[in-house]
Amino acid sequence: MEAYNLYLKGKYFFNLTDGNAYWKSIKYFKQSIDKDSEFALGYAALADAYIIYDDSMKVVKALALKAITLDSTI
């Protein structure tokens, strides 16, 4: 439940238009997967956030694959 709440906080900041809010969303998404290393939504959301801010498709691909491995319905 704690991982999900952190994920929701991350989604809130992700949907704001402020550039600093996106960095807050990344922080919350990371915290959500730190709380539950098998929380697929956290990995998927972190991949979404990194695709906006990081040119490293290697990182995004690894996060997305982890999310799909944990929950194929994502």
All heavy atoms as a GROMACS GRO file, in nm:
protein
  597
    1MET      N    1   0.082  -0.119   0.000
    1MET     CA    2   0.000   0.000   0.000
    1MET      C    3   0.087   0.126   0.000
    1MET      O    4   0.055   0.223  -0.067
    1MET     CB    5  -0.093  -0.004   0.122
    1MET     CG    6  -0.198   0.100   0.117
    1MET     SD    7  -0.300   0.070  -0.027
    1MET     CE    8  -0.429   0.179  -0.001
    2GLU      N    9   0.197   0.120   0.075
    2GLU     CA   10   0.285   0.237   0.081
    2GLU      C   11   0.348   0.265  -0.056
    2GLU      O   12   0.358   0.381  -0.097
    2GLU     CB   13   0.393   0.215   0.186
    2GLU     CG   14   0.469   0.340   0.222
    2GLU     CD   15   0.562   0.319   0.339
    2GLU    OE1   16   0.553   0.217   0.409
    2GLU    OE2   17   0.648   0.407   0.359
    3ALA      N   18   0.386   0.161  -0.127
    3ALA     CA   19   0.442   0.178  -0.261
    3ALA      C   20   0.339   0.240  -0.355
    3ALA      O   21   0.372   0.328  -0.435
    3ALA     CB   22   0.489   0.043  -0.316
    4TYR      N   23   0.215   0.198  -0.343
    4TYR     CA   24   0.109   0.252  -0.427
    4TYR      C   25   0.085   0.400  -0.396
    4TYR      O   26   0.067   0.481  -0.487
    4TYR     CB   27  -0.020   0.172  -0.410
    4TYR     CG   28  -0.130   0.216  -0.500
    4TYR    CD1   29  -0.124   0.192  -0.637
    4TYR    CD2   30  -0.242   0.284  -0.451
    4TYR    CE1   31  -0.225   0.234  -0.723
    4TYR    CE2   32  -0.343   0.325  -0.536
    4TYR     CZ   33  -0.334   0.301  -0.671
    4TYR     OH   34  -0.434   0.343  -0.756
    5ASN      N   35   0.087   0.436  -0.269
    5ASN     CA   36   0.068   0.577  -0.231
    5ASN      C   37   0.181   0.664  -0.285
    5ASN      O   38   0.157   0.776  -0.331
    5ASN     CB   39   0.055   0.591  -0.080
    5ASN     CG   40  -0.079   0.543  -0.029
    5ASN    OD1   41  -0.178   0.546  -0.101
    5ASN    ND2   42  -0.083   0.498   0.094
    6LEU      N   43   0.303   0.614  -0.280
    6LEU     CA   44   0.416   0.689  -0.336
    6LEU      C   45   0.401   0.702  -0.488
    6LEU      O   46   0.430   0.807  -0.546
    6LEU     CB   47   0.547   0.619  -0.302
    6LEU     CG   48   0.588   0.628  -0.155
    6LEU    CD1   49   0.696   0.525  -0.123
    6LEU    CD2   50   0.634   0.768  -0.119
    7TYR      N   51   0.354   0.596  -0.552
    7TYR     CA   52   0.327   0.599  -0.696
    7TYR      C   53   0.223   0.706  -0.728
    7TYR      O   54   0.242   0.784  -0.823
    7TYR     CB   55   0.278   0.461  -0.740
    7TYR     CG   56   0.204   0.459  -0.870
    7TYR    CD1   57   0.273   0.462  -0.991
    7TYR    CD2   58   0.065   0.452  -0.873
    7TYR    CE1   59   0.205   0.459  -1.112
    7TYR    CE2   60  -0.003   0.448  -0.993
    7TYR     CZ   61   0.067   0.453  -1.112
    7TYR     OH   62  -0.001   0.451  -1.231
    8LEU      N   63   0.116   0.714  -0.649
    8LEU     CA   64   0.012   0.815  -0.672
    8LEU      C   65   0.066   0.956  -0.657
    8LEU      O   66   0.031   1.046  -0.734
    8LEU     CB   67  -0.107   0.793  -0.579
    8LEU     CG   68  -0.192   0.670  -0.607
    8LEU    CD1   69  -0.303   0.659  -0.502
    8LEU    CD2   70  -0.252   0.674  -0.747
    9LYS      N   71   0.152   0.977  -0.557
    9LYS     CA   72   0.214   1.109  -0.541
    9LYS      C   73   0.299   1.140  -0.664
    9LYS      O   74   0.297   1.254  -0.714
    9LYS     CB   75   0.302   1.111  -0.416
    9LYS     CG   76   0.224   1.116  -0.288
    9LYS     CD   77   0.317   1.119  -0.168
    9LYS     CE   78   0.238   1.116  -0.039
    9LYS     NZ   79   0.326   1.116   0.079
   10GLY      N   80   0.370   1.041  -0.713
   10GLY     CA   81   0.450   1.061  -0.834
   10GLY      C   82   0.365   1.096  -0.954
   10GLY      O   83   0.399   1.185  -1.031
   11LYS      N   84   0.252   1.028  -0.969
   11LYS     CA   85   0.161   1.058  -1.082
   11LYS      C   86   0.107   1.200  -1.072
   11LYS      O   87   0.092   1.268  -1.173
   11LYS     CB   88   0.045   0.957  -1.085
   11LYS     CG   89   0.085   0.818  -1.127
   11LYS     CD   90   0.145   0.814  -1.265
   11LYS     CE   91   0.038   0.811  -1.371
   11LYS     NZ   92   0.093   0.793  -1.507
   12TYR      N   93   0.078   1.244  -0.950
   12TYR     CA   94   0.029   1.380  -0.930
   12TYR      C   95   0.132   1.480  -0.984
   12TYR      O   96   0.099   1.568  -1.064
   12TYR     CB   97   0.002   1.407  -0.782
   12TYR     CG   98  -0.022   1.552  -0.752
   12TYR    CD1   99  -0.145   1.611  -0.781
   12TYR    CD2  100   0.078   1.633  -0.699
   12TYR    CE1  101  -0.167   1.745  -0.757
   12TYR    CE2  102   0.057   1.766  -0.674
   12TYR     CZ  103  -0.066   1.823  -0.704
   12TYR     OH  104  -0.087   1.956  -0.680
   13PHE      N  105   0.257   1.467  -0.941
   13PHE     CA  106   0.360   1.560  -0.985
   13PHE      C  107   0.392   1.543  -1.133
   13PHE      O  108   0.422   1.640  -1.202
   13PHE     CB  109   0.487   1.545  -0.900
   13PHE     CG  110   0.472   1.606  -0.764
   13PHE    CD1  111   0.456   1.525  -0.653
   13PHE    CD2  112   0.472   1.743  -0.747
   13PHE    CE1  113   0.441   1.581  -0.527
   13PHE    CE2  114   0.457   1.800  -0.622
   13PHE     CZ  115   0.442   1.718  -0.511
   14PHE      N  116   0.385   1.421  -1.185
   14PHE     CA  117   0.411   1.396  -1.326
   14PHE      C  118   0.313   1.473  -1.414
   14PHE      O  119   0.348   1.519  -1.522
   14PHE     CB  120   0.402   1.246  -1.354
   14PHE     CG  121   0.435   1.210  -1.495
   14PHE    CD1  122   0.568   1.202  -1.536
   14PHE    CD2  123   0.337   1.181  -1.587
   14PHE    CE1  124   0.600   1.168  -1.667
   14PHE    CE2  125   0.368   1.146  -1.717
   14PHE     CZ  126   0.499   1.139  -1.757
   15ASN      N  127   0.190   1.487  -1.368
   15ASN     CA  128   0.087   1.552  -1.448
   15ASN      C  129   0.085   1.704  -1.435
   15ASN      O  130   0.008   1.770  -1.504
   15ASN     CB  131  -0.050   1.494  -1.413
   15ASN     CG  132  -0.065   1.354  -1.465
   15ASN    OD1  133  -0.027   1.323  -1.577
   15ASN    ND2  134  -0.117   1.265  -1.382
   16LEU      N  135   0.169   1.761  -1.350
   16LEU     CA  136   0.181   1.906  -1.341
   16LEU      C  137   0.270   1.956  -1.455
   16LEU      O  138   0.353   1.883  -1.506
   16LEU     CB  139   0.240   1.947  -1.207
   16LEU     CG  140   0.157   1.916  -1.083
   16LEU    CD1  141   0.232   1.958  -0.957
   16LEU    CD2  142   0.022   1.987  -1.088
   17THR      N  143   0.252   2.082  -1.492
   17THR     CA  144   0.330   2.136  -1.604
   17THR      C  145   0.462   2.196  -1.560
   17THR      O  146   0.544   2.230  -1.644
   17THR     CB  147   0.248   2.242  -1.680
   17THR    OG1  148   0.209   2.344  -1.587
   17THR    CG2  149   0.125   2.180  -1.743
   18ASP      N  150   0.484   2.209  -1.432
   18ASP     CA  151   0.608   2.265  -1.379
   18ASP      C  152   0.723   2.166  -1.399
   18ASP      O  153   0.712   2.049  -1.364
   18ASP     CB  154   0.588   2.294  -1.230
   18ASP     CG  155   0.713   2.345  -1.161
   18ASP    OD1  156   0.812   2.377  -1.230
   18ASP    OD2  157   0.712   2.354  -1.038
   19GLY      N  158   0.834   2.213  -1.455
   19GLY     CA  159   0.949   2.126  -1.480
   19GLY      C  160   1.005   2.063  -1.354
   19GLY      O  161   1.048   1.948  -1.355
   20ASN      N  162   1.004   2.136  -1.244
   20ASN     CA  163   1.054   2.080  -1.118
   20ASN      C  164   0.964   1.968  -1.068
   20ASN      O  165   1.009   1.878  -0.998
   20ASN     CB  166   1.067   2.188  -1.012
   20ASN     CG  167   1.180   2.284  -1.042
   20ASN    OD1  168   1.280   2.246  -1.100
   20ASN    ND2  169   1.163   2.409  -1.004
   21ALA      N  170   0.837   1.974  -1.102
   21ALA     CA  171   0.742   1.871  -1.058
   21ALA      C  172   0.778   1.734  -1.119
   21ALA      O  173   0.760   1.632  -1.053
   21ALA     CB  174   0.600   1.910  -1.095
   22TYR      N  175   0.829   1.735  -1.240
   22TYR     CA  176   0.867   1.608  -1.302
   22TYR      C  177   0.978   1.539  -1.222
   22TYR      O  178   0.978   1.418  -1.206
   22TYR     CB  179   0.912   1.627  -1.447
   22TYR     CG  180   0.798   1.649  -1.542
   22TYR    CD1  181   0.780   1.771  -1.604
   22TYR    CD2  182   0.708   1.546  -1.570
   22TYR    CE1  183   0.675   1.791  -1.692
   22TYR    CE2  184   0.603   1.566  -1.658
   22TYR     CZ  185   0.587   1.689  -1.718
   22TYR     OH  186   0.484   1.709  -1.804
   23TRP      N  187   1.073   1.617  -1.173
   23TRP     CA  188   1.182   1.559  -1.093
   23TRP      C  189   1.128   1.503  -0.962
   23TRP      O  190   1.176   1.401  -0.913
   23TRP     CB  191   1.292   1.661  -1.068
   23TRP     CG  192   1.362   1.696  -1.196
   23TRP    CD1  193   1.359   1.815  -1.262
   23TRP    CD2  194   1.442   1.609  -1.277
   23TRP    NE1  195   1.433   1.807  -1.378
   23TRP    CE2  196   1.484   1.682  -1.390
   23TRP    CE3  197   1.482   1.476  -1.264
   23TRP    CZ2  198   1.565   1.627  -1.489
   23TRP    CZ3  199   1.563   1.422  -1.363
   23TRP    CH2  200   1.603   1.497  -1.474
   24LYS      N  201   1.026   1.571  -0.906
   24LYS     CA  202   0.962   1.518  -0.785
   24LYS      C  203   0.892   1.386  -0.817
   24LYS      O  204   0.894   1.292  -0.737
   24LYS     CB  205   0.861   1.617  -0.729
   24LYS     CG  206   0.924   1.735  -0.660
   24LYS     CD  207   0.818   1.826  -0.602
   24LYS     CE  208   0.882   1.948  -0.539
   24LYS     NZ  209   0.781   2.039  -0.482
   25SER      N  210   0.830   1.378  -0.934
   25SER     CA  211   0.762   1.254  -0.971
   25SER      C  212   0.862   1.139  -0.980
   25SER      O  213   0.835   1.029  -0.933
   25SER     CB  214   0.685   1.270  -1.103
   25SER     OG  215   0.770   1.274  -1.215
   26ILE      N  216   0.978   1.165  -1.038
   26ILE     CA  217   1.081   1.062  -1.048
   26ILE      C  218   1.122   1.015  -0.909
   26ILE      O  219   1.138   0.896  -0.884
   26ILE     CB  220   1.201   1.113  -1.130
   26ILE    CG1  221   1.162   1.123  -1.278
   26ILE    CG2  222   1.324   1.025  -1.111
   26ILE    CD1  223   1.263   1.190  -1.366
   27LYS      N  224   1.138   1.110  -0.817
   27LYS     CA  225   1.175   1.076  -0.680
   27LYS      C  226   1.071   0.983  -0.616
   27LYS      O  227   1.105   0.880  -0.557
   27LYS     CB  228   1.188   1.203  -0.596
   27LYS     CG  229   1.222   1.178  -0.450
   27LYS     CD  230   1.224   1.307  -0.370
   27LYS     CE  231   1.083   1.337  -0.329
   27LYS     NZ  232   1.070   1.443  -0.230
   28TYR      N  233   0.943   1.015  -0.633
   28TYR     CA  234   0.838   0.932  -0.576
   28TYR      C  235   0.829   0.795  -0.644
   28TYR      O  236   0.806   0.694  -0.577
   28TYR     CB  237   0.702   1.002  -0.581
   28TYR     CG  238   0.688   1.107  -0.474
   28TYR    CD1  239   0.675   1.241  -0.507
   28TYR    CD2  240   0.688   1.073  -0.339
   28TYR    CE1  241   0.662   1.338  -0.409
   28TYR    CE2  242   0.676   1.168  -0.240
   28TYR     CZ  243   0.662   1.301  -0.276
   28TYR     OH  244   0.650   1.396  -0.178
   29PHE      N  245   0.846   0.791  -0.775
   29PHE     CA  246   0.843   0.662  -0.844
   29PHE      C  247   0.958   0.573  -0.796
   29PHE      O  248   0.940   0.453  -0.775
   29PHE     CB  249   0.850   0.680  -0.996
   29PHE     CG  250   0.732   0.751  -1.055
   29PHE    CD1  251   0.747   0.836  -1.165
   29PHE    CD2  252   0.604   0.735  -1.004
   29PHE    CE1  253   0.639   0.900  -1.222
   29PHE    CE2  254   0.495   0.800  -1.059
   29PHE     CZ  255   0.513   0.883  -1.168
   30LYS      N  256   1.076   0.632  -0.779
   30LYS     CA  257   1.189   0.555  -0.728
   30LYS      C  258   1.160   0.504  -0.587
   30LYS      O  259   1.193   0.390  -0.554
   30LYS     CB  260   1.316   0.640  -0.727
   30LYS     CG  261   1.377   0.659  -0.863
   30LYS     CD  262   1.504   0.741  -0.854
   30LYS     CE  263   1.572   0.754  -0.987
   30LYS     NZ  264   1.697   0.832  -0.978
   31GLN      N  265   1.101   0.589  -0.503
   31GLN     CA  266   1.068   0.547  -0.368
   31GLN      C  267   0.965   0.433  -0.368
   31GLN      O  268   0.972   0.343  -0.285
   31GLN     CB  269   1.014   0.664  -0.286
   31GLN     CG  270   1.118   0.766  -0.249
   31GLN     CD  271   1.061   0.885  -0.176
   31GLN    OE1  272   0.941   0.896  -0.152
   31GLN    NE2  273   1.148   0.978  -0.140
   32SER      N  274   0.872   0.438  -0.463
   32SER     CA  275   0.770   0.332  -0.469
   32SER      C  276   0.832   0.196  -0.499
   32SER      O  277   0.794   0.096  -0.440
   32SER     CB  278   0.660   0.366  -0.571
   32SER     OG  279   0.703   0.346  -0.704
   33ILE      N  280   0.931   0.194  -0.589
   33ILE     CA  281   0.994   0.064  -0.618
   33ILE      C  282   1.098   0.026  -0.513
   33ILE      O  283   1.130  -0.091  -0.498
   33ILE     CB  284   1.050   0.056  -0.762
   33ILE    CG1  285   1.157   0.160  -0.787
   33ILE    CG2  286   0.939   0.067  -0.863
   33ILE    CD1  287   1.222   0.152  -0.924
   34ASP      N  288   1.147   0.125  -0.439
   34ASP     CA  289   1.233   0.092  -0.325
   34ASP      C  290   1.152   0.023  -0.216
   34ASP      O  291   1.200  -0.067  -0.149
   34ASP     CB  292   1.300   0.217  -0.268
   34ASP     CG  293   1.412   0.270  -0.356
   34ASP    OD1  294   1.461   0.194  -0.442
   34ASP    OD2  295   1.451   0.387  -0.337
   35LYS      N  296   1.028   0.067  -0.199
   35LYS     CA  297   0.939   0.006  -0.098
   35LYS      C  298   0.895  -0.134  -0.139
   35LYS      O  299   0.877  -0.222  -0.056
   35LYS     CB  300   0.815   0.092  -0.074
   35LYS     CG  301   0.841   0.218   0.001
   35LYS     CD  302   0.879   0.186   0.143
   35LYS     CE  303   0.914   0.314   0.216
   35LYS     NZ  304   0.966   0.290   0.348
   36ASP      N  305   0.872  -0.151  -0.270
   36ASP     CA  306   0.827  -0.281  -0.321
   36ASP      C  307   0.896  -0.305  -0.455
   36ASP      O  308   0.854  -0.250  -0.557
   36ASP     CB  309   0.675  -0.282  -0.336
   36ASP     CG  310   0.621  -0.415  -0.385
   36ASP    OD1  311   0.701  -0.506  -0.420
   36ASP    OD2  312   0.498  -0.430  -0.390
   37SER      N  313   0.998  -0.386  -0.453
   37SER     CA  314   1.078  -0.408  -0.575
   37SER      C  315   1.002  -0.484  -0.683
   37SER      O  316   1.052  -0.498  -0.794
   37SER     CB  317   1.207  -0.483  -0.540
   37SER     OG  318   1.177  -0.611  -0.490
   38GLU      N  319   0.882  -0.531  -0.653
   38GLU     CA  320   0.801  -0.600  -0.753
   38GLU      C  321   0.675  -0.522  -0.789
   38GLU      O  322   0.578  -0.578  -0.839
   38GLU     CB  323   0.767  -0.740  -0.703
   38GLU     CG  324   0.893  -0.823  -0.684
   38GLU     CD  325   0.866  -0.972  -0.676
   38GLU    OE1  326   0.751  -1.014  -0.696
   38GLU    OE2  327   0.963  -1.044  -0.650
   39PHE      N  328   0.678  -0.392  -0.767
   39PHE     CA  329   0.565  -0.304  -0.796
   39PHE      C  330   0.575  -0.256  -0.940
   39PHE      O  331   0.646  -0.161  -0.973
   39PHE     CB  332   0.563  -0.187  -0.698
   39PHE     CG  333   0.447  -0.095  -0.714
   39PHE    CD1  334   0.317  -0.142  -0.708
   39PHE    CD2  335   0.466   0.040  -0.733
   39PHE    CE1  336   0.209  -0.058  -0.723
   39PHE    CE2  337   0.359   0.126  -0.748
   39PHE     CZ  338   0.230   0.078  -0.743
   40ALA      N  339   0.507  -0.326  -1.029
   40ALA     CA  340   0.519  -0.303  -1.173
   40ALA      C  341   0.480  -0.161  -1.214
   40ALA      O  342   0.546  -0.101  -1.300
   40ALA     CB  343   0.434  -0.404  -1.249
   41LEU      N  344   0.376  -0.105  -1.154
   41LEU     CA  345   0.334   0.030  -1.190
   41LEU      C  346   0.443   0.133  -1.163
   41LEU      O  347   0.458   0.230  -1.238
   41LEU     CB  348   0.206   0.069  -1.114
   41LEU     CG  349   0.077   0.005  -1.160
   41LEU    CD1  350  -0.038   0.044  -1.066
   41LEU    CD2  351   0.044   0.045  -1.302
   42GLY      N  352   0.518   0.112  -1.057
   42GLY     CA  353   0.628   0.204  -1.026
   42GLY      C  354   0.734   0.203  -1.135
   42GLY      O  355   0.783   0.309  -1.177
   43TYR      N  356   0.769   0.085  -1.183
   43TYR     CA  357   0.868   0.074  -1.292
   43TYR      C  358   0.814   0.137  -1.421
   43TYR      O  359   0.887   0.208  -1.491
   43TYR     CB  360   0.905  -0.072  -1.318
   43TYR     CG  361   0.993  -0.131  -1.212
   43TYR    CD1  362   0.940  -0.210  -1.111
   43TYR    CD2  363   1.130  -0.108  -1.210
   43TYR    CE1  364   1.020  -0.266  -1.012
   43TYR    CE2  365   1.212  -0.163  -1.113
   43TYR     CZ  366   1.156  -0.241  -1.014
   43TYR     OH  367   1.236  -0.296  -0.917
   44ALA      N  368   0.689   0.111  -1.452
   44ALA     CA  369   0.630   0.167  -1.574
   44ALA      C  370   0.626   0.319  -1.568
   44ALA      O  371   0.658   0.387  -1.666
   44ALA     CB  372   0.491   0.109  -1.595
   45ALA      N  373   0.586   0.372  -1.454
   45ALA     CA  374   0.578   0.518  -1.439
   45ALA      C  375   0.717   0.581  -1.445
   45ALA      O  376   0.735   0.687  -1.505
   45ALA     CB  377   0.509   0.552  -1.307
   46LEU      N  378   0.815   0.515  -1.385
   46LEU     CA  379   0.951   0.567  -1.390
   46LEU      C  380   1.003   0.566  -1.533
   46LEU      O  381   1.070   0.660  -1.576
   46LEU     CB  382   1.041   0.485  -1.298
   46LEU     CG  383   1.181   0.538  -1.272
   46LEU    CD1  384   1.178   0.681  -1.218
   46LEU    CD2  385   1.254   0.448  -1.174
   47ALA      N  386   0.970   0.463  -1.609
   47ALA     CA  387   1.008   0.460  -1.750
   47ALA      C  388   0.944   0.576  -1.826
   47ALA      O  389   1.010   0.643  -1.906
   47ALA     CB  390   0.968   0.327  -1.813
   48ASP      N  391   0.817   0.602  -1.799
   48ASP     CA  392   0.748   0.717  -1.863
   48ASP      C  393   0.818   0.848  -1.829
   48ASP      O  394   0.835   0.934  -1.916
   48ASP     CB  395   0.602   0.725  -1.818
   48ASP     CG  396   0.513   0.624  -1.884
   48ASP    OD1  397   0.553   0.566  -1.986
   48ASP    OD2  398   0.402   0.602  -1.832
   49ALA      N  399   0.854   0.864  -1.703
   49ALA     CA  400   0.918   0.988  -1.661
   49ALA      C  401   1.056   1.003  -1.725
   49ALA      O  402   1.092   1.111  -1.772
   49ALA     CB  403   0.929   0.992  -1.509
   50TYR      N  404   1.133   0.896  -1.729
   50TYR     CA  405   1.267   0.904  -1.786
   50TYR      C  406   1.265   0.926  -1.937
   50TYR      O  407   1.357   0.985  -1.991
   50TYR     CB  408   1.347   0.778  -1.756
   50TYR     CG  409   1.421   0.785  -1.625
   50TYR    CD1  410   1.413   0.682  -1.534
   50TYR    CD2  411   1.501   0.894  -1.593
   50TYR    CE1  412   1.482   0.686  -1.413
   50TYR    CE2  413   1.569   0.900  -1.473
   50TYR     CZ  414   1.560   0.796  -1.384
   50TYR     OH  415   1.628   0.801  -1.266
   51ILE      N  416   1.161   0.882  -2.003
   51ILE     CA  417   1.157   0.901  -2.149
   51ILE      C  418   1.147   1.050  -2.182
   51ILE      O  419   1.193   1.095  -2.286
   51ILE     CB  420   1.045   0.819  -2.215
   51ILE    CG1  421   1.080   0.787  -2.358
   51ILE    CG2  422   0.911   0.890  -2.207
   51ILE    CD1  423   1.000   0.674  -2.417
   52ILE      N  424   1.094   1.127  -2.090
   52ILE     CA  425   1.083   1.272  -2.110
   52ILE      C  426   1.215   1.341  -2.078
   52ILE      O  427   1.255   1.435  -2.146
   52ILE     CB  428   0.971   1.329  -2.021
   52ILE    CG1  429   0.836   1.279  -2.071
   52ILE    CG2  430   0.974   1.481  -2.019
   52ILE    CD1  431   0.720   1.314  -1.982
   53TYR      N  432   1.286   1.294  -1.977
   53TYR     CA  433   1.403   1.365  -1.926
   53TYR      C  434   1.537   1.304  -1.957
   53TYR      O  435   1.639   1.365  -1.934
   53TYR     CB  436   1.392   1.382  -1.775
   53TYR     CG  437   1.286   1.479  -1.740
   53TYR    CD1  438   1.164   1.436  -1.692
   53TYR    CD2  439   1.305   1.614  -1.761
   53TYR    CE1  440   1.065   1.526  -1.663
   53TYR    CE2  441   1.206   1.704  -1.733
   53TYR     CZ  442   1.086   1.660  -1.684
   53TYR     OH  443   0.987   1.748  -1.658
   54ASP      N  444   1.539   1.184  -2.004
   54ASP     CA  445   1.667   1.117  -2.022
   54ASP      C  446   1.674   1.061  -2.163
   54ASP      O  447   1.584   0.992  -2.207
   54ASP     CB  448   1.680   1.004  -1.920
   54ASP     CG  449   1.820   0.948  -1.910
   54ASP    OD1  450   1.898   0.968  -2.005
   54ASP    OD2  451   1.850   0.885  -1.810
   55ASP      N  452   1.780   1.093  -2.233
   55ASP     CA  453   1.796   1.042  -2.369
   55ASP      C  454   1.840   0.896  -2.372
   55ASP      O  455   1.851   0.838  -2.477
   55ASP     CB  456   1.900   1.126  -2.445
   55ASP     CG  457   1.848   1.265  -2.476
   55ASP    OD1  458   1.725   1.280  -2.486
   55ASP    OD2  459   1.930   1.356  -2.489
   56SER      N  460   1.863   0.839  -2.255
   56SER     CA  461   1.912   0.703  -2.250
   56SER      C  462   1.798   0.603  -2.265
   56SER      O  463   1.732   0.565  -2.169
   56SER     CB  464   1.985   0.678  -2.117
   56SER     OG  465   2.023   0.543  -2.109
   57MET      N  466   1.776   0.560  -2.386
   57MET     CA  467   1.670   0.462  -2.411
   57MET      C  468   1.704   0.328  -2.345
   57MET      O  469   1.615   0.249  -2.318
   57MET     CB  470   1.648   0.444  -2.561
   57MET     CG  471   1.581   0.564  -2.625
   57MET     SD  472   1.425   0.611  -2.545
   57MET     CE  473   1.322   0.474  -2.588
   58LYS      N  474   1.830   0.305  -2.316
   58LYS     CA  475   1.871   0.183  -2.248
   58LYS      C  476   1.807   0.176  -2.109
   58LYS      O  477   1.756   0.072  -2.068
   58LYS     CB  478   2.023   0.178  -2.237
   58LYS     CG  479   2.079   0.052  -2.179
   58LYS     CD  480   2.231   0.054  -2.180
   58LYS     CE  481   2.286  -0.074  -2.121
   58LYS     NZ  482   2.432  -0.074  -2.121
   59VAL      N  483   1.807   0.288  -2.037
   59VAL     CA  484   1.746   0.294  -1.904
   59VAL      C  485   1.595   0.276  -1.916
   59VAL      O  486   1.535   0.198  -1.842
   59VAL     CB  487   1.780   0.428  -1.835
   59VAL    CG1  488   1.702   0.444  -1.705
   59VAL    CG2  489   1.929   0.438  -1.809
   60VAL      N  490   1.534   0.348  -2.008
   60VAL     CA  491   1.389   0.340  -2.027
   60VAL      C  492   1.348   0.198  -2.063
   60VAL      O  493   1.252   0.144  -2.009
   60VAL     CB  494   1.342   0.441  -2.135
   60VAL    CG1  495   1.196   0.420  -2.168
   60VAL    CG2  496   1.368   0.583  -2.087
   61LYS      N  497   1.420   0.136  -2.154
   61LYS     CA  498   1.388   0.000  -2.197
   61LYS      C  499   1.400  -0.098  -2.081
   61LYS      O  500   1.313  -0.184  -2.062
   61LYS     CB  501   1.480  -0.044  -2.311
   61LYS     CG  502   1.448  -0.180  -2.366
   61LYS     CD  503   1.538  -0.216  -2.482
   61LYS     CE  504   1.505  -0.354  -2.534
   61LYS     NZ  505   1.592  -0.392  -2.646
   62ALA      N  506   1.504  -0.085  -2.000
   62ALA     CA  507   1.522  -0.174  -1.885
   62ALA      C  508   1.407  -0.160  -1.786
   62ALA      O  509   1.355  -0.260  -1.735
   62ALA     CB  510   1.655  -0.146  -1.817
   63LEU      N  511   1.364  -0.037  -1.759
   63LEU     CA  512   1.253  -0.014  -1.667
   63LEU      C  513   1.122  -0.070  -1.723
   63LEU      O  514   1.045  -0.134  -1.652
   63LEU     CB  515   1.239   0.135  -1.636
   63LEU     CG  516   1.350   0.196  -1.552
   63LEU    CD1  517   1.344   0.348  -1.558
   63LEU    CD2  518   1.342   0.146  -1.409
   64ALA      N  519   1.099  -0.046  -1.851
   64ALA     CA  520   0.976  -0.094  -1.914
   64ALA      C  521   0.972  -0.247  -1.916
   64ALA      O  522   0.868  -0.308  -1.888
   64ALA     CB  523   0.964  -0.039  -2.055
   65LEU      N  524   1.084  -0.310  -1.947
   65LEU     CA  525   1.089  -0.457  -1.948
   65LEU      C  526   1.067  -0.515  -1.808
   65LEU      O  527   1.001  -0.618  -1.793
   65LEU     CB  528   1.221  -0.506  -2.006
   65LEU     CG  529   1.237  -0.488  -2.156
   65LEU    CD1  530   1.378  -0.526  -2.200
   65LEU    CD2  531   1.133  -0.570  -2.232
   66LYS      N  532   1.121  -0.448  -1.707
   66LYS     CA  533   1.100  -0.493  -1.569
   66LYS      C  534   0.951  -0.486  -1.535
   66LYS      O  535   0.895  -0.578  -1.476
   66LYS     CB  536   1.182  -0.408  -1.472
   66LYS     CG  537   1.163  -0.440  -1.327
   66LYS     CD  538   1.227  -0.572  -1.290
   66LYS     CE  539   1.220  -0.593  -1.140
   66LYS     NZ  540   1.288  -0.713  -1.097
   67ALA      N  541   0.886  -0.378  -1.574
   67ALA     CA  542   0.743  -0.362  -1.547
   67ALA      C  543   0.662  -0.472  -1.615
   67ALA      O  544   0.574  -0.534  -1.555
   67ALA     CB  545   0.695  -0.225  -1.593
   68ILE      N  546   0.693  -0.500  -1.740
   68ILE     CA  547   0.621  -0.604  -1.816
   68ILE      C  548   0.648  -0.742  -1.759
   68ILE      O  549   0.558  -0.825  -1.752
   68ILE     CB  550   0.659  -0.597  -1.965
   68ILE    CG1  551   0.606  -0.467  -2.028
   68ILE    CG2  552   0.607  -0.717  -2.040
   68ILE    CD1  553   0.661  -0.439  -2.165
   69THR      N  554   0.770  -0.765  -1.713
   69THR     CA  555   0.804  -0.893  -1.652
   69THR      C  556   0.723  -0.915  -1.525
   69THR      O  557   0.675  -1.026  -1.499
   69THR     CB  558   0.954  -0.899  -1.618
   69THR    OG1  559   1.027  -0.883  -1.740
   69THR    CG2  560   0.992  -1.030  -1.552
   70LEU      N  561   0.703  -0.809  -1.449
   70LEU     CA  562   0.629  -0.821  -1.322
   70LEU      C  563   0.478  -0.829  -1.344
   70LEU      O  564   0.407  -0.893  -1.268
   70LEU     CB  565   0.662  -0.702  -1.232
   70LEU     CG  566   0.805  -0.698  -1.181
   70LEU    CD1  567   0.834  -0.565  -1.112
   70LEU    CD2  568   0.831  -0.814  -1.085
   71ASP      N  569   0.430  -0.760  -1.448
   71ASP     CA  570   0.287  -0.759  -1.474
   71ASP      C  571   0.265  -0.740  -1.624
   71ASP      O  572   0.276  -0.628  -1.676
   71ASP     CB  573   0.219  -0.645  -1.396
   71ASP     CG  574   0.068  -0.642  -1.415
   71ASP    OD1  575   0.014  -0.713  -1.503
   71ASP    OD2  576   0.003  -0.565  -1.343
   72SER      N  577   0.234  -0.845  -1.695
   72SER     CA  578   0.222  -0.839  -1.840
   72SER      C  579   0.100  -0.761  -1.888
   72SER      O  580   0.086  -0.736  -2.006
   72SER     CB  581   0.218  -0.980  -1.898
   72SER     OG  582   0.103  -1.049  -1.853
   73THR      N  583   0.012  -0.720  -1.797
   73THR     CA  584  -0.106  -0.644  -1.837
   73THR      C  585  -0.081  -0.494  -1.843
   73THR      O  586  -0.169  -0.417  -1.880
   73THR     CB  587  -0.224  -0.670  -1.742
   73THR    OG1  588  -0.190  -0.622  -1.610
   73THR    CG2  589  -0.258  -0.818  -1.736
   74ILE      N  590   0.040  -0.453  -1.806
   74ILE     CA  591   0.071  -0.310  -1.806
   74ILE      C  592   0.092  -0.261  -1.947
   74ILE      O  593   0.156  -0.318  -2.027
   74ILE     CB  594   0.195  -0.282  -1.717
   74ILE    CG1  595   0.156  -0.303  -1.575
   74ILE    CG2  596   0.253  -0.147  -1.743
   74ILE    CD1  597   0.245  -0.244  -1.472
   0.00000   0.00000   0.00000
